[in-house]
Amino acid sequence: MDPGLQPVGPITGSQRILSLDVLRGVAVLGILIMNIQGFAMIMAAYMNPTAYGDLEGVNWWVWYFGHLLADMKFITIFSMLFGAGLVIMTSRREAAGQGSAGAYYRRMGWLLLFGVLHAHLLWYGDILYSYAMCGFVLYLFRKAPPWLLIGLGVAVASVAWLLGVFFGISLANGWVPVEAVAADWAPPPEVFEKEIAAYRGSWLDQMRPRIKAALFLETFIFAIGIAWRVGGMMLIGMALGKLGVFTAARSRRFYWGLVAVAALIGLPTIMYGVHRNVEAGWSLKYSFFFGPQFNYWGSMLVALGWVGVVMLVCKSDSLRPFTRPFAAVGRMALTNYLMQTVLCTFIFYGHGLGQFGMFERWQQGLVVVVIWVLQLVVSPIWLRHFRFGPAEWLWRSLTYMELQPMRRS
């Protein structure tokens, strides 16, 4: 390395891009709309809303609008931003004449450890593990042109869709016995009562079902679904980052186009998918594998619609002041993501208030709003005094093998 070059460390406040932070903040807040179901209810209720609890009246509408506007949408945005961040980090170091592989793979290695600890010690629904696993591979594509990244992203994401269709055909034709998946879709009372008792119990009582669920998600579900979806969205995010989509660099007409596609194609597709599920009575043979396919593709378009909305707000001088709290949440995305787990497991699990399985969907929505307000208030206050969130500081210090300055001057 040229002795005149200074090591490139984490991005500082003056180097940050406001629109990226705002979008990341919206995404990390938005994913709680769906994650709250995993914190508050049995695992099957996330896939099958009829598996547990009341789904009438206001509970139906809370689920419906959550499915329409949030399910797979904000995690898609988060995944795309992860891909864009990969490009930003590596290109910045390489532009300074330094190699990026060492720092990048240390970053992914520590994220993998964080994800495993998060999933096995706190909550099985972790996404950090999947991001790290996909990130190990996607580094190889960091210099690919946008058109190739988009093509690869769609192709990779299609693998999970094709597997879902294959498993659906297999189930419908009896190639896969119904008994093999029935308990995952609609567990009998004695099964979900055992899950409820475990999560209302002590932290040690929770370990067995949590580790079992975490391992299942990290292996089989990752291999047939998560890896392809997340990896595909990261590739597309790398392309969109290179095209300036996340930095509000495109025209207002472009972003309005994203909103229009979401409203005219994405949302109707998802609504039709819900209609088909209701018409089928949420039956195992249809709704387990075939039912989610409409949202699988529609959610990508709605996610881009959310990107369009956020970028239009960021391009508006009059609305820009309202984005600052969301930007602060985004700058502390890892901390806020983990804090959502800490807060929700305290509310719902037995080592805290023990409310697992007791909140209806509309009540879960109130918890989401309270946590949103808390994080939108606390994040800006924290960043007035500190450069990073606690988790970001630890991650950066481990990545660059040097304690990062924490307090502001």
C-alpha positions in Angstrom: 0.0 0.0 0.0 1.2 3.5 -0.8 2.6 4.9 2.5 0.8 8.2 1.8 -2.6 6.6 1.9 -4.6 6.7 5.1 -6.7 3.7 6.1 -10.3 4.2 5.1 -12.6 3.5 8.0 -16.3 3.8 8.6 -18.3 6.5 6.8 -18.5 9.6 8.9 -21.5 11.9 9.4 -20.3 14.4 6.8 -20.0 11.6 4.2 -23.5 10.1 4.8 -26.2 10.3 2.2 -29.5 11.5 3.8 -31.9 9.7 1.4 -30.1 6.4 2.1 -30.4 6.9 5.8 -34.1 7.9 5.6 -35.0 4.9 3.4 -33.1 2.6 5.8 -34.9 4.1 8.7 -38.3 3.6 7.1 -37.4 0.0 6.3 -36.2 -0.9 9.8 -39.4 0.6 11.3 -41.6 -1.0 8.6 -40.3 -4.6 9.2 -41.7 -4.5 12.7 -45.2 -4.5 11.3 -44.7 -8.1 10.3 -42.1 -9.2 12.9 -44.5 -8.3 15.7 -46.6 -11.4 14.7 -43.5 -13.6 15.2 -42.9 -12.0 18.6 -46.5 -12.1 19.8 -48.0 -15.2 18.3 -47.2 -18.8 17.5 -44.9 -19.4 14.5 -47.6 -20.8 12.2 -49.7 -17.6 12.5 -47.1 -15.6 10.5 -47.8 -17.8 7.4 -51.4 -18.7 8.1 -53.4 -15.8 9.7 -56.2 -18.3 10.5 -53.9 -20.6 12.5 -54.3 -18.7 15.8 -56.3 -15.9 17.2 -59.3 -13.9 16.0 -59.3 -12.7 12.3 -62.6 -10.8 12.3 -63.4 -7.1 12.2 -60.5 -4.8 13.0 -58.1 -7.7 13.4 -58.8 -8.7 9.8 -58.1 -5.1 8.5 -54.9 -4.9 10.6 -53.7 -8.1 9.0 -54.9 -7.2 5.5 -53.3 -3.8 5.3 -50.1 -5.2 6.9 -50.0 -7.9 4.3 -50.8 -5.4 1.5 -48.3 -2.7 2.4 -45.6 -4.4 4.6 -45.3 -8.1 4.2 -42.0 -8.8 2.4 -41.9 -5.1 1.3 -39.7 -3.5 3.9 -37.4 -6.6 4.2 -37.1 -6.3 0.4 -36.0 -2.6 0.8 -33.6 -3.5 3.6 -32.1 -6.3 1.4 -31.7 -3.9 -1.6 -30.0 -1.3 0.7 -27.7 -4.0 2.0 -26.6 -4.6 -1.6 -26.2 -0.9 -2.3 -24.1 -0.6 0.9 -21.8 -3.4 -0.3 -21.0 -1.3 -3.4 -20.5 1.9 -1.4 -18.1 0.3 1.1 -16.0 -1.6 -1.4 -15.9 1.1 -4.0 -14.9 3.7 -1.5 -11.9 1.6 -0.2 -10.9 0.7 -3.8 -11.0 4.3 -4.9 -8.6 5.1 -2.1 -6.2 2.5 -3.5 -6.9 -0.1 -0.8 -8.2 -3.6 -1.0 -11.7 -4.1 0.2 -11.8 -7.9 0.7 -10.3 -8.1 4.2 -12.5 -5.4 5.7 -15.6 -6.6 3.9 -15.3 -10.3 4.9 -14.5 -9.4 8.5 -17.7 -7.3 8.4 -19.7 -10.2 7.1 -18.1 -12.6 9.5 -19.1 -10.5 12.5 -22.5 -10.0 11.2 -22.9 -13.8 10.8 -22.0 -14.2 14.5 -24.4 -11.4 15.5 -27.1 -13.1 13.6 -26.5 -16.5 15.1 -26.5 -15.1 18.6 -29.6 -13.0 17.9 -31.5 -16.0 16.6 -30.5 -18.6 19.2 -30.5 -16.4 22.3 -33.3 -13.9 21.6 -35.6 -14.5 18.6 -35.6 -17.2 15.9 -36.8 -14.8 13.2 -33.4 -13.1 12.7 -32.4 -11.9 9.2 -28.7 -10.9 9.9 -27.5 -14.5 9.4 -29.1 -14.6 5.9 -27.6 -11.2 5.0 -24.1 -12.3 6.0 -24.4 -15.7 4.2 -25.6 -14.0 1.0 -23.0 -11.2 1.4 -20.1 -13.7 1.3 -21.1 -14.6 -2.2 -22.3 -11.3 -3.6 -19.0 -9.5 -3.1 -17.8 -11.2 -6.3 -20.4 -9.2 -8.3 -19.6 -5.8 -6.9 -18.1 -4.5 -10.2 -20.8 -6.0 -12.5 -22.8 -3.5 -14.6 -26.3 -2.6 -13.4 -28.1 -4.4 -16.3 -26.3 -7.6 -15.4 -27.0 -7.3 -11.7 -30.7 -6.7 -12.4 -30.9 -9.7 -14.7 -29.1 -11.9 -12.2 -31.2 -10.6 -9.3 -34.5 -11.5 -11.1 -33.1 -14.9 -12.1 -31.9 -15.7 -8.5 -35.1 -14.6 -7.0 -37.0 -16.7 -9.4 -35.4 -19.9 -8.0 -37.4 -19.6 -4.7 -40.6 -18.9 -6.7 -40.0 -22.0 -8.9 -39.3 -24.2 -5.8 -42.5 -22.9 -4.2 -44.5 -23.8 -7.3 -42.9 -27.2 -7.4 -43.6 -27.9 -3.8 -47.2 -26.7 -4.3 -47.7 -29.1 -7.2 -46.1 -31.9 -5.1 -48.5 -31.3 -2.2 -51.5 -31.0 -4.4 -50.7 -34.3 -6.2 -49.9 -36.2 -3.0 -46.2 -36.5 -3.8 -45.6 -34.8 -0.4 -47.8 -36.2 2.3 -50.1 -33.6 3.9 -49.2 -34.8 7.3 -45.6 -33.7 6.8 -46.5 -30.0 6.7 -49.9 -29.9 8.4 -48.6 -29.0 11.8 -46.5 -26.1 10.3 -49.6 -24.7 8.7 -52.4 -25.2 11.3 -51.0 -26.9 14.4 -53.5 -28.6 16.7 -54.2 -27.1 20.1 -51.9 -29.4 22.0 -49.0 -28.3 19.8 -49.4 -24.6 19.9 -50.3 -24.7 23.6 -46.9 -26.3 24.2 -45.3 -23.4 22.1 -47.2 -20.8 24.1 -46.2 -22.4 27.4 -42.5 -22.4 26.4 -42.4 -18.8 25.4 -44.3 -17.7 28.5 -41.7 -19.6 30.6 -38.2 -18.6 31.5 -35.4 -17.8 29.1 -34.2 -21.3 29.5 -37.7 -22.7 28.8 -37.7 -20.8 25.5 -34.3 -22.2 24.3 -35.5 -25.5 22.9 -38.3 -24.2 20.6 -36.2 -21.1 19.7 -33.1 -23.1 18.7 -35.2 -25.6 16.8 -36.9 -22.9 14.8 -33.7 -21.0 14.3 -31.9 -24.0 12.9 -34.8 -24.8 10.6 -34.8 -21.3 9.2 -31.0 -21.2 8.9 -30.8 -24.5 7.0 -33.8 -25.8 5.1 -35.8 -22.6 4.7 -32.6 -20.6 3.9 -31.7 -23.1 1.2 -35.1 -23.3 -0.5 -36.3 -19.7 0.0 -34.5 -17.1 1.9 -31.1 -17.3 0.2 -32.6 -16.9 -3.3 -35.0 -14.1 -2.3 -32.5 -12.1 -0.2 -29.7 -12.7 -2.6 -31.8 -11.6 -5.6 -32.9 -8.4 -3.9 -29.3 -7.6 -2.9 -28.2 -8.0 -6.5 -31.0 -5.7 -7.6 -30.1 -3.3 -4.8 -26.5 -3.2 -6.0 -27.7 -2.2 -9.4 -30.2 0.5 -8.2 -27.4 1.9 -6.0 -25.2 2.3 -9.0 -28.0 3.9 -10.9 -28.6 6.6 -8.2 -32.1 5.4 -7.3 -31.5 5.4 -3.5 -29.7 8.8 -3.5 -32.7 10.7 -4.9 -30.6 11.4 -8.0 -33.3 10.4 -10.5 -36.1 12.6 -11.7 -39.4 13.1 -9.9 -41.0 11.6 -12.9 -39.0 8.4 -12.4 -40.0 8.1 -8.8 -43.6 8.8 -9.6 -43.3 6.0 -12.1 -42.2 3.6 -9.3 -45.2 4.7 -7.3 -47.6 4.2 -10.2 -46.3 0.7 -10.9 -46.8 -0.3 -7.3 -50.3 1.1 -7.2 -51.5 -0.2 -10.6 -49.7 -3.6 -10.7 -48.2 -4.5 -7.3 -51.1 -3.8 -5.0 -53.8 -5.4 -7.3 -51.7 -8.5 -7.7 -51.4 -8.9 -3.9 -55.1 -8.2 -3.4 -56.0 -10.9 -5.9 -53.7 -13.3 -4.0 -55.6 -12.6 -0.8 -58.9 -13.1 -2.6 -57.7 -16.5 -3.8 -56.6 -17.5 -0.3 -60.0 -16.5 1.2 -61.8 -18.3 -1.7 -59.8 -21.4 -0.9 -60.6 -21.2 2.8 -56.9 -20.9 3.6 -56.6 -24.6 2.8 -53.2 -26.3 3.3 -53.0 -27.6 -0.3 -53.5 -24.2 -1.9 -52.5 -21.5 0.6 -49.2 -23.1 1.9 -47.3 -22.9 -1.4 -49.5 -21.4 -4.1 -51.1 -18.7 -2.0 -47.9 -16.7 -1.3 -46.8 -16.5 -4.9 -48.8 -13.4 -5.7 -47.3 -11.5 -2.9 -43.8 -12.9 -3.8 -43.7 -10.8 -7.0 -46.2 -8.1 -6.0 -44.2 -7.2 -2.9 -41.1 -6.3 -5.1 -43.2 -3.7 -7.0 -44.7 -2.3 -3.8 -41.3 -2.1 -2.2 -40.1 0.0 -5.2 -43.2 2.1 -4.7 -42.2 2.8 -1.1 -38.7 3.7 -2.5 -40.4 6.2 -4.8 -42.4 7.8 -2.0 -39.4 8.2 0.2 -37.2 9.6 -2.5 -39.9 12.1 -3.5 -40.1 13.3 0.1 -36.3 13.6 0.3 -36.4 15.7 -2.9 -39.0 18.1 -1.4 -37.4 21.1 0.4 -40.6 21.6 2.5 -40.8 18.0 3.7 -37.1 17.4 4.2 -37.1 18.5 7.9 -39.6 15.7 8.7 -37.0 13.1 7.4 -34.4 13.8 10.1 -35.8 11.4 12.7 -36.1 8.7 10.1 -32.5 9.3 9.0 -31.4 9.0 12.6 -33.2 5.7 12.9 -31.5 4.6 9.7 -28.1 5.5 10.9 -28.7 3.2 13.9 -30.5 0.5 11.9 -28.7 -2.4 13.5 -29.1 -1.1 17.0 -32.8 -0.3 16.4 -33.4 -3.7 14.8 -31.9 -5.5 17.8 -33.7 -3.2 20.2 -37.0 -4.1 18.6 -36.2 -7.7 19.6 -35.2 -6.8 23.1 -38.4 -4.7 23.7 -40.8 -7.2 22.0 -39.4 -10.3 23.7 -39.6 -8.4 27.1 -43.3 -7.6 26.4 -44.3 -11.1 25.1 -41.9 -13.6 26.6 -41.8 -15.1 30.1 -38.5 -13.5 31.1 -40.5 -10.2 30.9 -44.2 -9.5 31.0 -45.2 -12.9 29.5 -47.9 -11.7 27.1 -47.1 -14.3 24.4 -50.3 -15.4 22.6 -52.5 -12.8 24.5 -52.4 -9.8 22.2 -54.9 -9.5 19.3 -53.6 -8.2 16.0 -54.9 -4.6 16.6 -53.2 -4.6 20.0 -50.0 -5.7 18.4 -50.4 -2.7 16.1 -50.4 -0.4 19.1 -47.1 -1.9 20.3 -45.6 -1.3 16.9 -46.6 2.4 17.0 -45.3 2.8 20.5 -41.9 1.4 19.5 -41.8 3.5 16.4 -42.3 6.7 18.5 -39.7 5.6 21.0 -37.1 4.9 18.3 -37.9 8.1 16.3 -37.4 10.1 19.5 -34.4 8.3 21.1 -32.3 7.9 17.9 -31.8 11.6 17.1 -31.1 12.3 20.8 -28.5 9.6 20.9 -26.8 10.8 17.7 -26.4 14.3 19.1 -23.9 12.9 21.6 -22.5 9.8 19.8 -21.2 9.1 16.3 -22.8 5.6 16.1 -25.4 3.5 17.6 -24.0 1.0 20.2 -24.3 -2.0 17.8 -22.9 0.0 14.9 -19.9 1.0 17.0 -19.2 -2.5 18.0 -19.6 -3.8 14.4 -17.3 -1.1 13.0 -14.7 -1.5 15.7 -14.5 -5.3 15.0 -14.5 -4.8 11.3 -11.6 -2.3 11.2 -9.8 -4.0 14.2 -9.6 -0.7 16.0 -11.9 1.0 18.6 -13.8 3.7 16.8 -14.3 7.2 18.3 -17.7 7.1 19.9 -18.4 10.4 21.5 -18.8 13.6 19.5 -16.4 16.4 20.1 
